[in-house]
Structure formats: structure tokens, C-alpha cells
């Protein structure tokens, strides 16, 4: 299924658990399908309910039951007929009630779809919604696509390896396109516009080293005003705010799911020192980084202690 990534050279303790794509031997390259029951059986004890950052796509099509699932601090309700899509780089956490839901899990390595194709761009877009709730004919088509993909994954061993992979690639493309054009999306629809699309892709890549809109405008060949107008039209926020929101998301991920100090987080996000990072964070979150971290963690046994 997956494997833990090796620790980085810094050897920092308490990092977010990074999971890398690592399918069983003999399976088609780039895609794996299993049931939720199989996922629970194969996962190490406690792994699923720990915060984890994936380097692959994880799609869960729910057949029955209900459970909670958190993706980047947003809680989602898994229920029959819903589809959850966690993309590479996002931090997810299964709820303790994960045993109460059944369905199909599709794991897909980035680059599985033909690079440069429209369907690959759709699948790899990190700004697509996390949760879908298709209804009527859309729901029938989406879950038919999931079942077809699962069937061919399971029964295609007799095909030449390349043919089997091509079949799965086509069937996964069908699922991507059906989801992309499903009417009932839980959450805001993806924004469009070439200038904004290029800008948000650049921000996703470079937010830890570049926070000035002028730097992005120069690299992309737009004026700062053009980027600001395009971002405002697409998201309701200006370009600078959009960059800051992305930096804040990563800061919250690291504060919530790691034991890195504020100084180490500041360095990772391109701040000169911890004081500037703390000022930036408090201005936008309304509390200091340490207080934010403490608010997400249970109080020690015995309640508060006086100094």
C-alpha cells in the first residue's frame, strides 16, 4: 500500500508522518485499488488516525456507513454516496470511527495520467474540492466508474503489464472526468482563469521562498495589478492575501502535526527569524503560534497547574 518516507537529513523529531506510494510487488504501475476493510487490515496499528501527508492521490468512494475525516483542518463527513479525494501534499487524518464506514479506496501516483493532458491537469489540480456528493445519474455514473476500475484492477492480471496499465489509465480518466463534471460538490467550485491558474500553481510551488506578489508577477510575465484582479475575481481575496493564506496553511500544518519549534518553522517558511514569523501568524490567526498549537492539543492529566 504505502510506506513511511525516510527522515529528512535534519532528523527532526515529531514531524508530520509522510506516506510515500509503495504498491505491493506485481501490481500495475501507478495505481492500486482496495476496499476500506483491506486498508484498515493492512495499516499498522494507529496509523490511520495519525495526521499524515501523502505524496499520492487517495480517493475514497463510500458505499455504506458513516465516519469523520479531516483534511487540512476541515472536517468532512463520509457517508454513503460521497467521494473524498485527498491530493498529494495535503494533511489528512481518519477519525476514530473509521471502522464504521465501507467503500473503495483508489491510490494513484502523480504522473499516472499522461502528462500535459487535460485530464491529468484536472486530477493534479491541488485546488479541486475534497468532497463530492453526486446525486441521481451523476452518482450512478461515478460509482459505476469506481466499480469498473476495481474490477479491471482485480481481474487484469492475465493481460500484458503495459496493456493492463493502459486499461486502468483509461478507466481512471473516466472517473476523474465524471467527478470533475458532477453537479453536487460539497464545498466551493474550483476557480478558473489563466492568470490565476498560473499564479496559484506558482504559489503552491514557491510560497516558502517567495511572498511578494511582484516576484510572482515578474516570473509569470504579468503585472502585479493583473494578478491581484484575477485572484480577487477567482477567490474574493487579493493576490497578497492569497499568498499569505497559503503560508498560514503550512504554518498551521507544522504547528498542529509536528514538534518543530517556531524558529524552525520560521526558517522553513522563509522568515528571517521567529519574531517576524510570530508577528505574521498572530496578525492573521489572532493568537501566537504557541497558543495555536496548545489549542489543538489536550490538556495534561489533572487539569491546569499553577506556577
Steps between C-alpha positions, in 0.01 A plus 500: 500500500725780630821542689634765732747733342853504631571779749645815351870580556416726793354204686231713662285311753124524502459579131175453312490136394586496129363204305654411165342291228625139519265242340536126555730317255333385181228767498448742209733797500356816646156396625362275772140419594379343824205506736495707815494176696824395328654839571419468871638147509826591329569822689720484808321547832418867551630606158169608349399729786836680503543822300673408176614674185469294180717520190225331296128539430254320727140470385236342724159414354268422792247219461357484852536624855628833627827637635691824543808604307712814539695653211705812572296598808166455328278219629312299239220249553537175310164342418351271239519654153777748584848509349804639682814597306820579692776633275878486535629742762177528695497389865222256585385313808243220517257526790486246780174382341673381181379145571142618447530564128548273196591574142772500238842665527698602192865598544665670204858616450545850353587472132286189447289688246669630182693817593368812332155357435188681619395205713842495672472874567157441653620215720814678617334835574558547878217751517225259399240422768566225754146364530231422242139397554371392156127446465276310259665414169829659605522272802419192291767591243770580757453179698473296180838645398644405841367143474629463144844621606504263798390204285766553235765554768407166655452294184760641261798294615477285185558801276847617400620744765499800267151420373367461854645837597351665191156356580520634855625836377197536271257390769652736756469781245128425477467526878692830508285654228173379652596647837621825345163552335283385787246763594487439876832603651535545875696822523580788263551424130849535358590843367600555137706750299841458344675772699367373830564135410864575425533717810354244740724226353803723553391580856453131577854436381682804643304633800779401741753720319294776336226704666509817288241525224749700292733198488225276365387766252853538363550123468163443333509803269201681650467825686431486872169673434396229251578224750311682774192550280504137383540367854229726638258387228580133562518488879366824643843580645791697358821343375701587812231356724494185288874451552471569871214250533718229345786581737256490793368159395850354503578670831186351654585156362844509658379642831217249529672186380867537592716595795712747303580820688368833375855586393527185288158562344597860431810382316304248293256769392762757406476737796815674623433407861241358738385846611395600148324168453316535833389854410378380158314204652339692786379776267313245287395238754432726797729301728868414526639183336548333838146578607366363171693177553378471859138556395511187285648271764336353808584642839732287716334262750391666821394826340690827505787553742602820674859615467 
